[in-house]
Amino acid sequence: MKKKKAPGLEETRARWERAFTGEPVQEIDFTTVSAEPVKPLYAEEDVAGLDYLEDLGFPGEYPFTRGVYPTMYRGRFWTMRQFSGFGTPRDTNRRYHYLLEHGQTGLSVAFDMPTIMGYDSDHPRAEGEVGRCGVAIDSLRDIEILFDGIDPSKITTSMTINAPASILLAFYLCAGEKKGARFDEMGGTIQNDILKEYIAQKSWIFSPEPSMRLITDILAFCADHVPKWNTISISGYHIREAGSTAVQELAFTLADGFAYVEAGIAAGLDVDVFAPRLSFFFNAHLDFFEEIAKYRAARRIWAKRMRGKYGAKDPRSWLCRFHTQTAGCTLTAQQPENNIVRTAFQALSAVLGGTQSLHTNSMDETLALPSEKAVRIALRTQQLIAHETGVINTIDPLAGSYFIEAKTREMEDLAEEYFRKVDELGGVVKAIEAGFFQREIGRSAYEYQKAVEREKKIVVGVNRFQVEGEKIEIPILRIDPEVEIEQRNAVRKVRADRDNDKVARELARLEKAARGVDNLMPVIIDCARCYATEGEIIAALKEVFGEYQEPPVF
């Protein structure tokens, strides 16, 4: 008896499509959180032309789509680095010891708004803000207290600071030096991503040109003296928090990275000297597969550009290593316990996407700085993923998925379109001055808000599944007003106890250096050593660099 021929792929697919179109479909907006359409099914034709070695490769090998290290989490877990800072340095020091005792493996410093903007705690513009959204740091003395009992040669520290990054790095290095640690033993990261500030977060001090000079000075100094330090954490996180789409986060972040590379090369630095110490900081949002594709596309784009366009020969320069933080903008004040679940999904996407370190937000962060219990739950979320889910057993487990590979390629292609637009505008700084990034993000944020208000996008507990008469019954961390008084007194005591003649000489030397072309980091470190305050160092630089005023964007 002759065997009947089995139906071919095209015939089978056509039959399925006929059946699919005859079935009822929910009235749901089948797009990503970034409003990108999602097909009902992905198949072989969606990854046509995929070249395994050129587009995927193996973990730890070019183009690093599948991960930056050969063994990934089979070799070591990602660093569990909870972002923390509030009140006085002593308050935050106690929280750091609490986190380390509960299994955290790296520290991440949140600074208060006066520190971020370069004001001492007793400055009139600091009033009412000291220690509120992070820890107050005025001088080397505060960093000494902040890291009391913590060995800087044995733990890495990330500092989310941008405009005054050079000063906070100097404080940290001097504090480690006083404990007997050499500069070349200390490892960590400063965010130091000033371009993102002009685009999204708005906490700048100086205009772009002198700000970029400070960054290239840090690149050069650390390459020679602090080789374990990640000199810029190029941040998409705040771009996404401002309302961008996933593609905009990817494209604008990498465009900033390319601008820093070009600035370093223009300053006469060898790309392979500074590029291996660049790292990235991405947002883990709620659209699970879109986020995973974003991380994979980022590694591939960076590797291709660094090798092809910028001529980097050291494979370490091709690595897009990144920290991830779950999306603060997705947390809700309504039904705050739901935030635990949101954060878990976001953290899992970051791990499946191959992150090198991770911060998980606490459930109460829309209401106040997180309580100890909320922080512990957030940390336990990472530990549960690492030890109980099994996702770390194999590297890049979603590779080969038609949907994931198609989405990764789509993200790469859409990012390239943005790179072309930025190039047409004359580069990142010119695009910032033209308001390009700001308008793009503003438009995306507006469209998403409209989708939520029209219930095209559902936010559980906010525009659907609400609880009538809900009462928030979780403990809230409140900052005592005495914190501000204590910190003001502390900075005044530092000024009273130090050698003020020496401070004046060093600040005058800094101002003179700023008028020249020499690297400013050694002079800033000398100012830090004699307990000049952050505000005093910033004031000396303002004498030369002035202050930036953003042009209006409509």
N, C-alpha and C positions, 0 to 999 in steps of 0.2 A: 504494500500500500504506500502510495506516494505521500511523503510528509508535507503538510501544509506550511507554506512560507510564513514566518512570523512578520507582523507589521513592522515597517521601518519607523525610525525616530520621527520623521516629519509627519507621517500618517497618524502615529500615536499622539503626537502633540496636537495636531489638528482636531482629533477626536476629543482630547481633554479640553481644549479651548471651547468647543461646542457645548460640552457638558457644563463647563464653568460659567459660560454666559447665560445658561438656562437656570442657574441656581440663584437663590436670593442672596443679596449682599447687604451687610449692615450699612446704615447711613452714617459712616464714619469718615473723617478726613484722613485718607490713607497717604499722608505725607510725613516726612520726618519732622522733628521739632524745628528744623531750619526751613521748613516748607518745601523741601525737595520731594518730588513725586517718587513713590515706591511702587514698582510693578507687582502684580499679584504672585508672580513666580519668576525665578531666575534659573537659567539653564545654560547649557554649554555655549550657545551662541553669544551669551552675554560676556564671556571671557575669551572670545575669539582673538587670536593673535597674542595671547599671554605667553611670554617667553619665561620659562621657569628660572633660568640662571640670571637673565637680565632684569626681570621684574620682581622675582621673589628671592632666589638664592637660598643660602642656608643661614641659620642664626649665627651671628658673629662675623658674617662675610657680606661683602658688597652685594646688593644695595641696602642690606640691613632691614628689609621689609619685615622679616620674620624675627627681628630682635637684634640688639647691639652686642650681645655676648653669646658665645657658643652654647653654654649650658643654661643660660637664663636662670629660672628659679630652682632648677635642680642643683645649681651651684651655690646659690645664696638667695634668700628672699629679698624683695625690695626693702628699702629703708622705711621703717614706720616712723614718720616724722610729723608729730602733731604740732600745729601752729599755736603758739601760746605766748601771751604777754598781757599783763594788766597791772594797774596800780604802780607801786614802787618796785625797784629792782629786787628788794628782799621778798616782796609778795610773789613775784614771778619765779624767783629762785626756788621758793618752796614748791611751787607747781612743777618746776622742772624735775626736782628730786622725786616728787610724787609720780610723774610720768615715767621716769627712768626705772623706778621701783616696780612699775606695773608692765614693764616690757617694751617701752619705747626704745628705739635704737638710734635716734638722731634728734637733735633739737632744732626748733624753728622759731625765730623771734618775731613777734608782732610788736611794733612800736606805736606809741600814741601819736596823735596828729601833730602836736608841737614838734616832736622829734622828726617826724616825716617832713615837716615844712621848714626845719632848720631853726626853730626858736627854742631858747632855754625855758625851763618851767616857770621862771619868774618874769617872763616877758608879758606885756599887756595882752598880746594876741593869743597867749597860751591859756588865758583865764577860762576856767570852766571845762577845759579839755585835758588836763593833766591826768595821765593814767587811765583814761576812759576807754579808749578802743585798743589799747596796747600798753606796753610798759614805757615809762618815762625815762629817757636817757639823756643826761646833760654833759657828762664828762667821763673820762677814763675811770673815775671812782665808781660810777654807777655800773659800768661793765664788770669791774672787779667784784662788786656785790652780786650782780646778776649771775655770774658763773662761779660763785664761791662753792668750793667742794666738788667742782667738775673739772676734769683734766682735759684741756683743749687738744692735747696730742692723742687722746684716745677716743674722742667722740667728735663727729662732724656737726657743724652748726650752720644753719641757713638763716640769713637775715633779710627780711622783706623791707628793703630800704633802697631808695633810688637817687633822688637829687643829692642827699648828703652821704651817699654810699662810701665815698672815699674816707670820710671822717669816721663812720661807724666801723669800717674795716680797720682803720688805724687804732681806734680804741681797743678792738678785739685783739689785734696783734700785740699791742703793748701790754694788755692784761695777761695774755699768755706768756709773753716774755718775762714778766715779773714773777710768774710761777715756775720759770725755768725751761719753758718750751721754746724751741727754736722756731723761727718763721717757717722753715721748710718742713716742720713736723705737723703744722696745723692745717687741717682740711675743713672745707665748708664751702658756702656759696653766699655771695651777695647778689641781690636781684639786679641792681645797677642798670635797669632797663629804662632809660629816660625817654626813648622814642615812644614807648607805650604810654608814658604819662601824658605826652602831648596828644596822643590819639584817644585815650580812654579814661585814665584815672585822674588826671589833672592835678597831680601833686608835684609840680615842677618848682624850681627856684630860678635857675639861670636860663638863658635862651639856648637854642640847640647847639650853636657853634662852641661856646665854652663848655657846655655839658659834654659834648662829644670829646673835647680835649681831655677832660677829667677821666672819661672812660678809657681812652687810649693810654693815658698815663697809668691807670690801674692795670690794663692788659700788660704793658711793658714791665711794670714793677713786679707784678706777681710772676710773670714768666721767669724773671731772674731770681726772685727771693722767696716766693710763696707758691711753689710749683703744684701743690696739692689743692689749691684754691680754685673753685669755679668762679671766674671773674665777672660773668654776666649770666643771669638766668633770664633768658629772653622769654617774655611772658605773654602768652595768649590768654591767660586766666582772666585778667582784668578787662581785656577786650571782649571776652564772652560775657562777663558779668555786666558790661555796659549795654549788652543787648545784641551783639553780633550773632550771625549764624555760625555753624561749625566751619563752613568753608571760609568765611571771613576770618575767623579765629586762626585757622591754619595758614591762610595766605598772608594776612597782615603780620602774624608772628614771624614767619619765615622771611618776609620782606625786611622786617626790622633786623633779623639776624644777618641777612646779606649786607645790609647797610653798615652794621658793626664790622663785618669782615672787610668791607671796602675801606672803612675809616682806618682800620688797623694797618692795612696794606699801604694806604696813602700816607700814614705816619711813618712808614719805613720799616714796619715789622714784617718778619717772615710769617706767612700765614700758618705754617706748621709749628711755629713757636707759641702762638696764642690760641689758635682754633681748637686744639684738644681740650681747653679749659672752658669753652663755651658750653652752656647747657640750656635747657628749655623748661618752661613751666606751662602746662596745659590744664584746661578745665575738663572735668569729667561731668558731662551733662547727662540728661535723662534718656536721650534716644540711643539705646544700647549699641546697636550695630553701627550707626553713624559715627559714634565716638571711637569705636575700635578701628574702623576704616580710617578715621582722621589720624590716629597715632601711626598706623602703618604707612599711610601716604606721607606723613611728615618725615619719617626716616628715609624713605626712598627719595623724596625731592631733595632733602639736604645732602645726602650722599652724592647724588648725581651732580648737583650744582658745585659742591665743594671740590669734587674731583675734576669735573669737566670745565666749569667756568673759571674757578679761582685757582686751579692748578695745584691744589693740596696733594702732597705725595704721601704723607703719613696717614695710614688708615684711621688713626684716632681722630684726625680732623674731619673725617667723613661721618662720624657718629653723631646722630641726633639723640643725645641722652636727655631724659626729661623727668622732672618731678610732676606729679599730678595732685590736684586738690579737687574734691567733689564740689559741685556747683552750689555756692551760697545763694545764688539768685533763684534756685528752685525750692529753697526751704520756705515753709509757710508758718505764719504765726497761728493760723487755724489748725487744730488737730496736730500739734507739734510732734507727737509720737510717730506720725506718718513719715517724718523726716528721717527716722532711723532706717526705714525701708528704702526710701529714696537713696539715701547715702550708700546703703549696701549694694544696690544695683549699680550705682555710679562707680563705686570702688571696684566692683567685679569687672566692669568694662575696662577700667584702667589697667587691671592686672592682665586681663586677656589681651589688652593692647600692648603690653610689654613695658610698663612704666618702671623706672629705676627707684623712685621713692614716692610715697603717697601720704597725703593728709586727708583724713575723713572728718567732715564737719559734724558738729554736735547738734542734737535735735533742738536745742534752745537758742541757737545763734541769731534767729530773727528777733528775739526778745531781749537778749542781753549777752554779755560775755558768758561763755559756757561754764556751767557748774562742774565740780569734780566728777559727779556721777555721770553727767552727760558726756564729758571727755572720756571717761573710762569705757562707756558703751561704744563711743566712736572708735577708740583704740581696739576694743574687743572685736569690732566688725572686721578690721584688717586681720586680726589673729585667727578669726573663724575662717576667713577666706583662705588664709595660708595653710591652716592645719586641718580643716575639716571638709572642704569642698572637693578636693582632688584636682582642682584646675591647674595646680603647679606641676603635676606629674609629667606632662608633655609640653613641649615648647610650641607656642603659637598654634593652639589646637583648632582654631577656626580657619586656618589656611586651607585653600582649596575649595572653600564654600563658594558656590557661584555668586551668591549675594555679596559676601564679604569682598571677594576679589573684584567684582564689578564696581562695588561702592568705593573701594580703595582707588581704582583707576579713575572713577568719576571725580572723586575729591582732588586727585592730582591734576586732572585736566582743568577743573574749575579754578583751582589755585593758580595755575599757569596763566589763565585769562586775567586774573587780578594782577599778576606780576607784570604782564604786558601794559596794563593800564597805568600802573605805578611808574614804569619806565617812560611811558609817553608823557607823564607829568614832570619828568626830570628827576625821579628818585623819591625816596621816602620823605626827606626833609621838605622838599618842594611840595609833595602831596599833602603833608601836614599843614604847611602854610596856606595851601589852597583849600583846606577843609575837606579834602576828599574822603579820608578815613572816617572823620566825624559824621559826615552826611550819610555815608553808607551804613554805619552802625546805627545812627538815629533812625533811618528808614526801616531797618530790620527790626529794631526794638518796637517801633510803632506798629508795624504789621503784626508782630507776635501778640502785642497787647490787644489789638483789635480782634485777633483770632480767639483769644481767651474770653474777651467780653461777649463775643457772639457765640461762644461755646463750640467753636470749630475745634479748639484745643481744650481738652479737659484737664483741670487741675483739681485733684481729689481733695475735697474738703473746702475748696474755695468757690468754684463755680458749679460744682455738683457734689452730691453726697455730703452736704453740710449737716451739722448738728445744731438744731435750734437751741438757743440759750446756752451755748457752750461756755464753760468756764475753764480757764487755763489753770491746771493744778500741778505744775512742775516748779521746783525751786528756782529762783532767779538770783544770779550773782549780782550784787550791787556794789559799786565802788564808793567807799566812804569819802565824804568831802574832805576829811582830814588828810587824805592822801596828797592832795594838792598842796596843802600847807606844809606837810612834812617834806615834800620834794622841793618846794621853794626854799625852805630853810636849809636843806642839804646842799643845794647848788651855791647858796650864799656862803655856807661854811667852807666849801671847796675854794671859793675865791678868797676867803679870809686866810686860809691856812697855807696856800701855795706861795711860791716866789713870784709875785706879780711883775717885778721888773723883768724877770726872764720870760714870762708869758708875753709881755709887751714886745720884747725883742723878737721872739719867735713869730708873733703875729705880723710884725712889720716885715720880717724876712719873707713870710708867706705872701704878703701883698706884693712885695718886689718881685718874687718868683712868678707870680701870676701875670705880671706885666711882661715877663720874658717868655722863653720857650722851653725851659728845662722841666723835667718831670716833677710834678708837684707832690707826689706821694711821700718822698723822704721828708719834705718840710712839714707836711700835714702830720706825719708820725712824730716829728720833733715837737710840734704844738701839742699833740695828744700826751706825750710823755711828761710835759710840765703842767698838765691839767688845765690847759685852755679848754673852754667849754665849746660845745658844738655851735651854739649861737655866735660866739666870738669868732670862731674860724669862718663860719658862713659870712659874717659881717665883713671880715677882711677880704674875702673873695668877691663880695658884692661891690666893694670899692672899685674893683677892676671889671667884673663881669656884668654888673647891673642886675636887674630883675626882668623876667620875661612877662610880657603882656600878650595874652592870646588874642589874635584877630577874631572878630565876630564871624560866626558861621550860620548861615540861614538855610 
